[in-house]
Amino acid sequence: MLLPKFALTGKERFLDIGCGTGRWLHVLCEQVAYYHGIDASNGLIEIAKQQFDQPHIHLNCLNAENISLDVLSESQPFDRILNVGVMMYLNEPELQKYLSSIPTLLAEQGLFIVREPIALEKRLTLDLHYSEDMEQSYSAIYRTENELFELMNDAFDNKLKLIESDFVFKEAKLNHRAETKMKYFVFKKII
């Protein structure tokens, strides 16, 4: 469902923040001119590196809040930036630092595509909560849509504009969480 939102022509420089083992790279490796993926987990990056060894693919272990063109050893901004499930793992100071870097990482007319779970009624903070789906404990902050927009608007400083958003899963059986729902947002750099 999200792939058409990337509006790929095969010429794009693509940055995947929170790339994990390369779940999007399987689809994107043949559809972009250049791919750079980062993840906070070195183990996941190592798995991705074992699967993808092509000159136009670069993978690094890096926390999202430390990202910049210099840190990535990049000289050009990216045409597309993808964020899937990253913001929920960042506290406010780290999230603000990360989001503030997006306008400088994104090329003119570039797209920032976000897919994040949001809290429906009020902020939900979990600390070492056991998830049967993941078979492990995790900590996360599920922010409301208003909270996320407030943080993004402050960080983007009117350089990015929301052009589309909706729930990821329309079917009730796929959108089965009572307190959170998965949404996507597409922002375009306007300055």
Residue frames as a rotation matrix with the C-alpha (Angstrom) as fourth column:
MET 1
0.561 0.828 0.000 0.00
0.828 -0.561 0.000 0.00
0.000 0.000 -1.000 0.00
LEU 2
0.579 -0.376 -0.723 2.82
0.134 -0.832 0.539 2.44
-0.804 -0.409 -0.431 0.79
LEU 3
-0.268 -0.817 0.510 5.01
0.681 0.214 0.701 1.69
-0.682 0.535 0.499 -2.21
PRO 4
0.120 0.328 0.937 2.98
0.930 -0.368 0.010 3.84
0.349 0.870 -0.349 -4.68
LYS 5
0.930 0.234 -0.284 3.28
0.341 -0.838 0.427 6.77
-0.138 -0.494 -0.859 -2.22
PHE 6
0.125 -0.971 -0.202 7.06
0.447 -0.126 0.885 6.79
-0.886 -0.201 0.419 -2.88
ALA 7
0.913 0.300 -0.277 6.41
-0.102 -0.490 -0.866 7.88
-0.396 0.818 -0.417 -6.51
LEU 8
0.058 -0.979 0.195 9.64
-0.014 0.194 0.981 6.22
-0.998 -0.059 -0.002 -7.66
THR 9
0.818 0.120 -0.563 11.09
-0.534 -0.209 -0.820 6.76
-0.216 0.971 -0.107 -11.12
GLY 10
0.808 -0.587 0.047 14.30
0.584 0.789 -0.192 4.75
0.076 0.183 0.980 -10.62
LYS 11
0.158 -0.757 0.634 16.44
0.343 -0.560 -0.754 7.89
0.926 0.337 0.171 -10.25
GLU 12
0.756 0.314 0.575 15.89
-0.325 -0.582 0.745 8.56
0.569 -0.750 -0.338 -6.57
ARG 13
-0.613 -0.788 -0.059 18.36
-0.146 0.186 -0.972 8.68
0.776 -0.587 -0.229 -3.70
PHE 14
0.451 0.878 -0.161 16.53
-0.159 0.257 0.953 6.85
0.878 -0.405 0.255 -0.90
LEU 15
-0.707 -0.597 0.380 17.17
-0.472 -0.001 -0.881 6.98
0.527 -0.802 -0.281 2.85
ASP 16
0.305 0.753 -0.583 15.54
0.026 0.605 0.796 4.29
0.952 -0.258 0.165 4.99
ILE 17
-0.489 -0.416 0.766 15.61
-0.695 -0.344 -0.631 5.20
0.526 -0.842 -0.121 8.68
GLY 18
-0.120 0.380 0.917 15.05
-0.768 0.550 -0.328 2.14
-0.629 -0.744 0.225 10.84
CYS 19
-0.010 0.084 -0.996 15.75
-0.949 0.314 0.036 -0.25
0.316 0.946 0.077 7.96
GLY 20
0.556 0.215 0.803 16.19
-0.607 0.765 0.216 -3.30
-0.567 -0.608 0.556 10.20
THR 21
-0.089 -0.565 0.821 17.19
0.163 0.805 0.571 -6.38
-0.983 0.184 0.021 8.21
GLY 22
-0.899 -0.260 -0.352 16.26
-0.253 -0.347 0.903 -4.71
-0.357 0.901 0.246 4.92
ARG 23
-0.315 0.855 0.412 12.54
0.525 0.519 -0.675 -5.46
-0.791 0.003 -0.612 4.79
TRP 24
0.673 0.546 -0.499 11.95
-0.077 -0.619 -0.781 -2.54
-0.736 0.564 -0.375 2.37
LEU 25
-0.175 -0.856 -0.486 15.26
-0.725 -0.221 0.652 -3.06
-0.666 0.466 -0.582 0.62
HIS 26
-0.520 0.064 0.852 13.97
0.360 0.921 0.151 -6.30
-0.774 0.385 -0.502 -0.92
VAL 27
0.477 0.794 0.377 11.49
0.756 -0.151 -0.637 -4.18
-0.449 0.589 -0.672 -2.88
LEU 28
0.864 -0.026 -0.503 13.51
-0.097 -0.989 -0.115 -0.99
-0.495 0.148 -0.857 -3.29
CYS 29
0.020 -0.995 0.100 16.93
0.094 0.102 0.990 -2.28
-0.995 -0.010 0.096 -4.38
GLU 30
-0.522 -0.188 0.832 15.89
0.793 0.251 0.555 -2.45
-0.313 0.949 0.018 -8.04
GLN 31
0.374 0.821 0.431 13.64
0.905 -0.425 0.024 0.63
0.202 0.381 -0.902 -7.97
VAL 32
0.934 -0.120 -0.335 16.04
0.015 -0.926 0.376 3.33
-0.356 -0.357 -0.864 -6.75
ALA 33
0.664 -0.747 0.024 19.35
-0.130 -0.147 -0.981 4.67
0.736 0.648 -0.195 -8.02
TYR 34
-0.541 -0.838 0.071 20.88
-0.138 0.005 -0.990 4.79
0.830 -0.546 -0.118 -4.54
TYR 35
0.645 0.730 -0.225 19.81
0.053 0.251 0.967 3.37
0.762 -0.636 0.123 -1.17
HIS 36
-0.623 -0.751 0.221 21.16
-0.226 -0.098 -0.969 4.19
0.749 -0.653 -0.108 2.28
GLY 37
0.499 0.803 -0.325 19.68
0.071 0.336 0.939 2.36
0.863 -0.492 0.111 5.25
ILE 38
-0.619 -0.646 0.446 20.34
-0.442 -0.182 -0.878 2.97
0.649 -0.741 -0.173 8.93
ASP 39
0.553 0.737 -0.390 19.23
0.053 0.436 0.898 1.17
0.832 -0.517 0.202 12.06
ALA 40
0.376 -0.371 0.849 20.13
-0.885 -0.415 0.211 1.41
0.274 -0.831 -0.485 15.75
SER 41
0.711 -0.062 0.701 20.70
-0.314 0.863 0.395 -2.35
-0.630 -0.501 0.594 15.91
ASN 42
-0.192 -0.880 -0.435 24.08
-0.924 0.012 0.382 -3.51
-0.331 0.476 -0.815 14.65
GLY 43
-0.598 0.007 0.801 22.79
-0.015 1.000 -0.021 -7.10
-0.801 -0.025 -0.598 14.56
LEU 44
0.476 0.846 0.241 19.98
0.331 0.081 -0.940 -6.18
-0.815 0.527 -0.242 12.17
ILE 45
0.580 -0.353 -0.734 22.38
-0.723 -0.638 -0.265 -4.17
-0.375 0.685 -0.625 9.97
GLU 46
-0.522 -0.831 0.194 24.73
-0.665 0.539 0.517 -7.17
-0.534 0.141 -0.834 9.78
ILE 47
-0.195 0.557 0.807 21.85
0.395 0.798 -0.455 -9.38
-0.898 0.230 -0.375 8.62
ALA 48
0.807 0.504 -0.306 20.95
-0.021 -0.494 -0.869 -6.81
-0.590 0.708 -0.388 5.94
LYS 49
0.181 -0.831 -0.526 24.59
-0.896 -0.360 0.261 -6.59
-0.406 0.424 -0.809 4.80
GLN 50
-0.592 -0.377 0.713 24.71
-0.168 0.922 0.348 -10.37
-0.788 0.087 -0.609 4.34
GLN 51
0.159 0.784 0.600 21.70
0.595 0.409 -0.692 -10.18
-0.788 0.467 -0.401 2.01
PHE 52
0.943 0.269 0.195 22.62
0.324 -0.615 -0.719 -7.08
-0.074 0.742 -0.667 0.01
ASP 53
0.042 -0.974 -0.224 26.05
0.369 -0.194 0.909 -6.48
-0.929 -0.121 0.351 -1.46
GLN 54
0.383 0.137 0.914 25.58
0.916 -0.183 -0.356 -4.03
0.118 0.974 -0.195 -4.31
PRO 55
-0.607 -0.790 0.091 27.50
0.772 -0.613 -0.170 -0.81
0.190 -0.033 0.981 -4.98
HIS 56
-0.487 0.465 0.739 24.40
-0.079 -0.866 0.493 1.41
0.870 0.182 0.459 -4.82
ILE 57
0.666 0.704 -0.245 23.40
0.133 0.212 0.968 0.08
0.734 -0.678 0.048 -1.36
HIS 58
-0.546 -0.795 0.266 24.92
-0.129 -0.234 -0.964 1.41
0.828 -0.560 0.025 1.88
LEU 59
0.593 0.708 -0.383 23.98
0.242 0.297 0.924 0.24
0.768 -0.640 0.005 5.37
ASN 60
-0.526 -0.768 0.366 25.07
-0.118 -0.360 -0.926 1.74
0.842 -0.530 0.099 8.71
CYS 61
0.063 0.447 -0.892 24.39
0.933 0.291 0.211 1.23
0.354 -0.846 -0.399 12.39
LEU 62
-0.886 -0.275 0.374 23.29
0.180 -0.946 -0.269 4.64
0.428 -0.171 0.887 13.62
ASN 63
-0.398 0.764 -0.508 20.72
0.746 -0.054 -0.664 6.10
-0.534 -0.643 -0.548 16.00
ALA 64
0.197 0.589 0.784 18.12
0.933 -0.357 0.035 8.26
0.301 0.725 -0.620 14.24
GLU 65
0.910 0.235 -0.342 18.75
0.357 -0.863 0.358 11.26
-0.211 -0.447 -0.869 16.49
ASN 66
0.134 -0.946 -0.295 22.41
0.115 -0.281 0.953 11.41
-0.984 -0.161 0.071 15.35
ILE 67
0.177 -0.014 0.984 21.67
0.911 0.381 -0.158 11.51
-0.372 0.925 0.080 11.64
SER 68
0.467 -0.061 -0.882 23.10
-0.302 -0.949 -0.095 14.16
-0.831 0.311 -0.461 9.30
LEU 69
0.959 -0.172 -0.225 24.61
-0.191 0.194 -0.962 14.21
0.209 0.966 0.153 5.83
ASP 70
0.128 -0.978 0.168 28.08
-0.889 -0.188 -0.417 14.47
0.440 -0.096 -0.893 7.41
VAL 71
-0.119 -0.129 0.984 27.53
-0.770 0.638 -0.010 11.53
-0.627 -0.759 -0.176 9.76
LEU 72
0.710 0.464 0.530 26.24
-0.021 0.766 -0.642 9.47
-0.704 0.445 0.554 6.81
SER 73
-0.423 -0.906 -0.007 29.28
0.125 -0.066 0.990 10.55
-0.897 0.418 0.141 4.73
GLU 74
0.126 0.572 0.810 26.86
0.965 0.119 -0.234 11.86
-0.230 0.812 -0.537 2.10
SER 75
-0.843 -0.461 -0.278 27.31
0.373 -0.873 0.315 15.00
-0.388 0.162 0.907 0.04
GLN 76
-0.776 0.628 0.059 23.81
-0.280 -0.427 0.860 15.14
0.565 0.651 0.507 -1.49
PRO 77
-0.479 0.698 0.532 20.37
-0.738 0.007 -0.674 15.14
-0.475 -0.716 0.512 0.14
PHE 78
-0.875 0.214 0.435 17.86
0.290 0.950 0.115 12.36
-0.388 0.227 -0.893 -0.46
ASP 79
-0.766 0.638 -0.076 14.82
-0.386 -0.363 0.848 12.40
0.513 0.679 0.525 -2.74
ARG 80
0.413 0.874 -0.256 12.88
-0.278 0.389 0.878 10.05
0.867 -0.291 0.403 -0.49
ILE 81
-0.774 -0.525 0.355 13.17
-0.510 0.184 -0.840 9.39
0.376 -0.831 -0.411 3.23
LEU 82
0.174 0.805 -0.568 11.26
-0.123 0.590 0.798 6.54
0.977 -0.069 0.201 4.85
ASN 83
-0.738 -0.242 0.630 10.51
-0.643 -0.032 -0.765 6.28
0.206 -0.970 -0.132 8.58
VAL 84
0.160 0.786 -0.598 8.73
-0.279 0.617 0.736 3.11
0.947 0.049 0.318 9.68
GLY 85
0.831 0.340 -0.441 8.14
0.265 0.454 0.850 2.66
0.489 -0.823 0.288 13.40
VAL 86
-0.234 -0.971 -0.043 11.08
0.618 -0.114 -0.778 4.73
0.750 -0.209 0.627 14.60
MET 87
-0.328 0.081 0.941 9.50
-0.338 -0.940 -0.037 7.64
0.882 -0.330 0.336 16.45
MET 88
0.707 0.708 0.005 7.77
-0.294 0.286 0.912 5.45
0.644 -0.646 0.410 19.02
TYR 89
0.577 -0.571 -0.584 11.17
0.754 0.647 0.114 4.39
0.313 -0.506 0.804 20.39
LEU 90
-0.472 -0.780 0.412 12.50
0.575 -0.626 -0.526 7.93
0.668 -0.011 0.744 20.89
ASN 91
-0.014 0.376 -0.926 11.98
0.893 -0.411 -0.181 10.22
-0.449 -0.830 -0.330 23.87
GLU 92
0.844 0.532 -0.065 11.06
0.452 -0.772 -0.446 13.84
-0.288 0.347 -0.892 23.15
PRO 93
0.411 -0.718 -0.563 14.61
-0.439 -0.696 0.568 15.33
-0.799 0.013 -0.601 23.07
GLU 94
-0.582 -0.643 0.497 15.87
0.080 0.563 0.823 12.61
-0.809 0.519 -0.276 20.71
LEU 95
0.052 0.701 0.711 12.74
0.910 0.260 -0.323 12.78
-0.411 0.664 -0.625 18.58
GLN 96
0.844 0.249 -0.474 12.99
0.119 -0.950 -0.287 16.56
-0.523 0.186 -0.832 18.26
LYS 97
-0.053 -0.951 -0.304 16.67
-0.479 -0.243 0.844 16.30
-0.876 0.190 -0.442 17.25
TYR 98
-0.568 -0.103 0.817 15.86
0.481 0.763 0.431 13.58
-0.668 0.638 -0.384 14.70
LEU 99
0.384 0.832 0.401 12.90
0.849 -0.147 -0.508 15.42
-0.364 0.536 -0.762 13.18
SER 100
0.669 -0.183 -0.720 14.88
-0.154 -0.982 0.107 18.67
-0.727 0.039 -0.686 12.97
SER 101
-0.425 -0.903 0.055 17.41
-0.192 0.149 0.970 16.92
-0.884 0.402 -0.237 10.74
ILE 102
0.038 0.509 0.860 14.82
0.696 0.604 -0.388 15.86
-0.717 0.613 -0.331 8.13
PRO 103
0.900 0.355 -0.254 14.63
0.072 -0.695 -0.715 19.18
-0.430 0.625 -0.651 6.20
THR 104
0.251 -0.880 -0.403 18.41
-0.841 -0.405 0.360 19.20
-0.480 0.248 -0.841 5.69
LEU 105
-0.518 -0.419 0.746 18.47
-0.106 0.897 0.430 15.54
-0.849 0.143 -0.509 4.66
LEU 106
0.171 0.758 0.629 15.64
0.658 0.387 -0.646 15.95
-0.733 0.525 -0.433 2.13
ALA 107
-0.821 -0.447 0.356 16.17
0.543 -0.416 0.730 17.30
-0.178 0.792 0.584 -1.40
GLU 108
-0.699 0.571 -0.430 13.94
-0.576 -0.807 -0.134 19.98
-0.424 0.153 0.893 -2.90
GLN 109
0.027 0.858 -0.514 10.49
-0.959 0.167 0.230 18.56
0.283 0.486 0.827 -3.68
GLY 110
-0.762 -0.388 -0.518 11.55
-0.246 0.914 -0.323 15.38
0.599 -0.119 -0.792 -1.84
LEU 111
0.355 0.934 -0.045 9.14
-0.442 0.210 0.872 13.19
0.824 -0.290 0.488 0.10
PHE 112
-0.808 -0.426 0.407 9.28
-0.554 0.311 -0.772 12.14
0.202 -0.849 -0.488 3.75
ILE 113
0.093 0.834 -0.543 7.09
-0.411 0.529 0.742 9.06
0.907 0.154 0.392 4.23
VAL 114
-0.725 -0.246 0.643 6.20
-0.680 0.113 -0.724 8.09
0.105 -0.963 -0.249 7.79
ARG 115
0.167 0.778 -0.606 4.41
-0.175 0.628 0.758 4.99
0.970 -0.020 0.241 9.03
GLU 116
-0.867 -0.435 0.244 3.88
-0.259 -0.026 -0.966 5.04
0.426 -0.900 -0.090 12.79
PRO 117
-0.183 0.814 -0.552 1.42
0.812 0.441 0.382 3.66
0.554 -0.379 -0.742 15.29
ILE 118
-0.663 0.035 0.748 -0.48
-0.268 -0.944 -0.194 6.45
0.699 -0.329 0.635 17.00
ALA 119
-0.854 0.426 -0.299 -2.43
0.442 0.292 -0.848 6.55
-0.275 -0.856 -0.438 20.24
LEU 120
-0.390 0.787 0.478 -6.12
0.699 -0.084 0.710 7.08
0.599 0.611 -0.518 19.58
GLU 121
0.658 0.752 0.027 -7.31
0.529 -0.487 0.695 8.90
0.536 -0.443 -0.719 22.69
LYS 122
0.867 -0.441 0.233 -4.32
-0.490 -0.666 0.563 9.72
-0.093 -0.602 -0.793 24.86
ARG 123
0.053 -0.963 -0.264 -0.58
-0.845 0.098 -0.526 9.13
0.533 0.251 -0.808 24.93
LEU 124
0.980 0.196 0.044 0.35
-0.194 0.868 0.457 5.56
0.051 -0.456 0.889 25.83
THR 125
0.089 -0.995 0.055 3.78
-0.910 -0.104 -0.403 4.89
0.406 -0.014 -0.914 27.34
LEU 126
0.957 0.163 -0.239 4.92
-0.089 0.952 0.291 1.31
0.275 -0.258 0.926 27.79
ASP 127
0.117 -0.943 0.312 7.97
-0.977 -0.166 -0.133 0.34
0.177 -0.290 -0.941 29.84
LEU 128
-0.847 -0.531 0.036 9.24
-0.532 0.845 -0.057 -3.21
0.000 -0.067 -0.998 29.39
HIS 129
0.162 0.975 0.154 5.82
-0.825 0.220 -0.520 -4.39
-0.541 -0.043 0.840 28.26
TYR 130
-0.658 -0.376 0.653 5.71
-0.047 0.885 0.463 -8.04
-0.752 0.274 -0.600 27.12
SER 131
0.005 0.609 -0.793 4.39
-0.952 -0.239 -0.189 -8.46
-0.305 0.756 0.579 23.59
GLU 132
0.219 0.148 0.965 3.14
-0.030 0.989 -0.145 -11.88
-0.975 0.003 0.221 22.55
ASP 133
0.987 0.157 -0.033 3.41
-0.025 -0.051 -0.998 -10.81
-0.159 0.986 -0.047 18.88
MET 134
0.492 -0.869 -0.054 7.13
-0.671 -0.339 -0.659 -10.00
0.554 0.360 -0.750 19.25
GLU 135
0.768 -0.115 -0.630 7.75
0.382 0.872 0.306 -12.62
0.513 -0.476 0.714 21.97
GLN 136
-0.400 -0.877 -0.265 9.77
0.809 -0.202 -0.553 -10.12
0.431 -0.436 0.790 23.99
SER 137
0.373 0.436 -0.819 9.47
0.774 -0.633 0.016 -7.09
-0.511 -0.640 -0.574 26.23
TYR 138
-0.370 -0.470 0.802 9.76
0.809 -0.587 0.028 -3.62
0.457 0.659 0.597 24.75
SER 139
-0.195 0.269 -0.943 9.37
0.588 -0.738 -0.332 0.02
-0.785 -0.619 -0.014 25.69
ALA 140
-0.596 0.063 0.801 7.61
0.735 -0.360 0.575 2.55
0.325 0.931 0.168 23.46
ILE 141
-0.604 0.455 -0.654 5.78
0.086 -0.778 -0.622 5.86
-0.792 -0.432 0.431 23.41
TYR 142
-0.399 0.590 0.702 2.59
0.907 0.140 0.398 5.91
0.136 0.796 -0.590 21.37
ARG 143
-0.849 0.055 -0.526 1.84
0.092 -0.964 -0.250 9.59
-0.521 -0.261 0.813 20.79
THR 144
0.275 0.959 0.076 -1.47
0.443 -0.056 -0.895 10.97
-0.853 0.279 -0.440 19.61
GLU 145
0.196 -0.127 0.972 -1.66
0.969 -0.126 -0.212 12.33
0.150 0.984 0.098 16.08
ASN 146
0.913 0.179 0.367 -1.86
0.140 -0.982 0.130 15.87
0.383 -0.067 -0.921 17.51
GLU 147
0.702 -0.712 -0.027 1.30
-0.078 -0.114 0.990 15.31
-0.708 -0.693 -0.136 19.57
LEU 148
0.035 -0.705 0.708 3.19
0.796 0.448 0.406 14.01
-0.604 0.550 0.577 16.55
PHE 149
0.421 0.195 0.886 2.04
0.800 -0.540 -0.261 16.91
0.428 0.819 -0.384 14.36
GLU 150
0.997 -0.074 0.019 3.04
-0.073 -0.850 0.521 19.43
-0.022 -0.521 -0.853 16.99
LEU 151
0.363 -0.919 0.155 6.54
0.121 0.211 0.970 17.91
-0.924 -0.334 0.187 17.20
MET 152
-0.042 -0.368 0.929 6.87
0.944 0.291 0.158 17.67
-0.329 0.883 0.335 13.42
ASN 153
0.729 0.379 0.570 5.60
0.571 -0.796 -0.202 21.20
0.377 0.472 -0.797 12.77
ASP 154
0.871 -0.469 -0.146 8.11
-0.217 -0.634 0.742 22.64
-0.441 -0.615 -0.654 15.25
ALA 155
0.108 -0.905 0.411 10.97
0.235 0.425 0.874 20.59
-0.966 0.002 0.259 13.81
PHE 156
0.041 -0.054 0.998 10.16
0.970 0.241 -0.027 21.11
-0.239 0.969 0.062 10.13
ASP 157
-0.370 -0.253 -0.894 9.97
0.304 -0.942 0.140 24.92
-0.878 -0.220 0.426 10.49
ASN 158
0.487 0.742 -0.461 7.50
-0.248 -0.389 -0.887 25.28
-0.838 0.546 -0.005 7.56
LYS 159
-0.399 -0.705 -0.587 9.90
-0.817 -0.018 0.576 23.54
-0.417 0.709 -0.569 5.16
LEU 160
-0.985 0.163 -0.049 7.75
0.128 0.899 0.419 20.42
0.112 0.406 -0.907 4.77
LYS 161
-0.405 0.914 0.022 4.03
-0.913 -0.402 -0.068 20.21
-0.053 -0.048 0.997 4.04
LEU 162
-0.567 0.332 0.754 1.71
-0.013 0.911 -0.412 17.30
-0.824 -0.244 -0.512 4.77
ILE 163
-0.641 0.335 -0.690 0.21
-0.767 -0.265 0.584 16.17
0.013 0.904 0.427 1.46
GLU 164
0.131 0.720 -0.681 -1.49
-0.485 0.646 0.589 12.92
0.864 0.253 0.435 2.47
SER 165
-0.843 -0.347 0.412 -2.31
-0.535 0.455 -0.712 10.78
0.059 -0.820 -0.569 5.52
ASP 166
0.270 0.925 -0.267 -4.62
-0.770 0.374 0.516 7.93
0.577 0.066 0.814 6.38
PHE 167
0.381 -0.090 0.920 -4.88
-0.661 0.669 0.339 4.73
-0.646 -0.738 0.196 8.36
VAL 168
-0.623 -0.707 -0.335 -2.69
-0.759 0.442 0.479 1.95
-0.191 0.552 -0.812 6.97
PHE 169
-0.954 0.298 -0.006 -5.21
0.295 0.946 0.134 -0.82
0.045 0.126 -0.991 7.56
LYS 170
-0.582 0.808 0.096 -8.80
-0.701 -0.558 0.445 -0.19
0.413 0.191 0.890 6.52
GLU 171
0.083 0.612 -0.786 -10.06
-0.056 0.791 0.610 -3.64
0.995 -0.006 0.100 7.54
ALA 172
0.551 0.231 0.802 -11.07
-0.756 -0.268 0.597 -3.90
0.353 -0.935 0.027 11.20
LYS 173
0.987 -0.160 -0.034 -9.45
0.161 0.909 0.384 -7.33
-0.030 -0.384 0.923 11.56
LEU 174
0.222 -0.957 0.186 -6.06
0.760 0.050 -0.647 -5.86
0.610 0.285 0.739 10.58
ASN 175
-0.399 -0.249 0.882 -6.55
-0.211 -0.912 -0.353 -2.74
0.892 -0.327 0.312 12.69
HIS 176
0.298 0.654 -0.696 -7.32
0.335 0.611 0.717 -4.71
0.894 -0.447 -0.037 15.84
ARG 177
-0.689 -0.557 -0.464 -5.56
0.641 -0.168 -0.749 -2.71
0.339 -0.813 0.473 18.56
ALA 178
0.327 0.895 -0.302 -7.90
0.931 -0.250 0.266 -0.92
0.163 -0.368 -0.915 20.96
GLU 179
0.572 -0.127 -0.811 -5.60
0.442 -0.785 0.434 1.95
-0.691 -0.606 -0.393 21.95
THR 180
-0.290 -0.740 -0.607 -3.40
-0.310 -0.528 0.791 2.43
-0.906 0.417 -0.076 18.86
LYS 181
0.788 0.433 0.438 -3.77
0.298 0.354 -0.886 2.40
-0.539 0.829 0.150 15.08
MET 182
-0.290 -0.916 0.278 -1.18
0.680 0.007 0.733 2.45
-0.673 0.402 0.621 12.31
LYS 183
0.806 0.499 -0.318 -1.16
0.160 -0.700 -0.696 5.63
-0.570 0.510 -0.644 10.21
TYR 184
-0.127 -0.844 0.521 0.93
0.973 -0.005 0.229 6.87
-0.191 0.536 0.822 7.34
PHE 185
0.664 0.189 -0.724 1.89
0.141 -0.982 -0.127 10.46
-0.735 -0.017 -0.678 6.53
VAL 186
0.122 -0.625 0.771 3.49
0.992 0.060 -0.108 11.83
0.021 0.778 0.627 3.38
PHE 187
0.550 -0.077 -0.832 5.29
0.204 -0.953 0.223 15.16
-0.810 -0.292 -0.509 3.63
LYS 188
0.518 -0.397 0.757 6.78
0.813 -0.046 -0.580 17.12
0.265 0.916 0.299 0.74
LYS 189
-0.269 -0.687 -0.675 9.67
0.739 -0.596 0.312 19.56
-0.617 -0.415 0.669 1.04
ILE 190
0.654 0.635 0.411 8.43
0.756 -0.521 -0.398 22.95
-0.039 0.570 -0.820 -0.11
ILE 191
0.902 -0.429 -0.040 11.48
-0.427 -0.903 0.043 25.14
-0.055 -0.021 -0.998 0.65
